[in-house]
Amino acid sequence: MADSITFQGSEMRFISPSTGADEWTIIDYTLPAQRFGAPLHYHEDLVESFYVLSGELWMRVGDEERTLGPGGLALVNPGTMHSFANKSDDPVRFLAHASSPDHKKFLCKLVDLAKAQAVWPPKDPAPFLELGKQYDTIYAT
């Protein structure tokens, strides 16, 4: 499995070993200017956190929208709808943590599936929705 993945200028560098059932997936994530990160979704069991290192990260967590700057932190509990994007004119770099070692597998498969699409966003979201369900990621439809 890759130590880093890129898609449309975004880079995810995995910095956690993610080898045991109690491990977290930790990602050093760089999102280019004016780039969408993840569509609105939730997890039934997974906990995520987002810590901004530089730039500004827009997030929706539940019904609240906020922009986090350096040192900003968002915690996303199970069952909470959330999304993120870079709405600024500069890149944003942040650490994303997920409470499952399988989240790395999910992201690698998700990017492989996205790269195989003729257009983005895809005309048929069904394969993405199904992949998400396999890895505790339920997308709003």
C-alpha positions, 0 to 999 in steps of 0.5 A: 500500500502506498505511503502517499497518494495524490489526486488533482493536486491534493496530497495525502501522506500517511505518517502512521504505521496502521498495523493493529486493530487499535491503531489510528490512521494519521495523514499529513494532508495538503489541499490546493487552493479552491479545492473540495476535500470530501463530500458530506458524510458520516461514520457509524464508528469512526472518530476523526480529527483535523488539525490545521498546520498552515492555511485555512480549512473550511469545515462543516461539522453537524450543522455548524460551518467554520474556517480553521486556521493554524492551530485550529482543531475539529473533532468529529464524533461518530454519527456526525455529518461532516465535510471539508474544503479549501475555500481560500486562495492558498494551499492548506496543510493539516493533519487528519486522524481516523480511529481505524487502521482501515481508513488508509485502505479506504482512501487508497481505494477511493483515489484509485477509483476516482483516477479511473473515472473519465470525468470528475465528479463521476456520472455514476456515484454508485461505486463510491457509495458502495466503497464507502459503506464497506469502510464505515463512510456513509455519504449524504445523497 
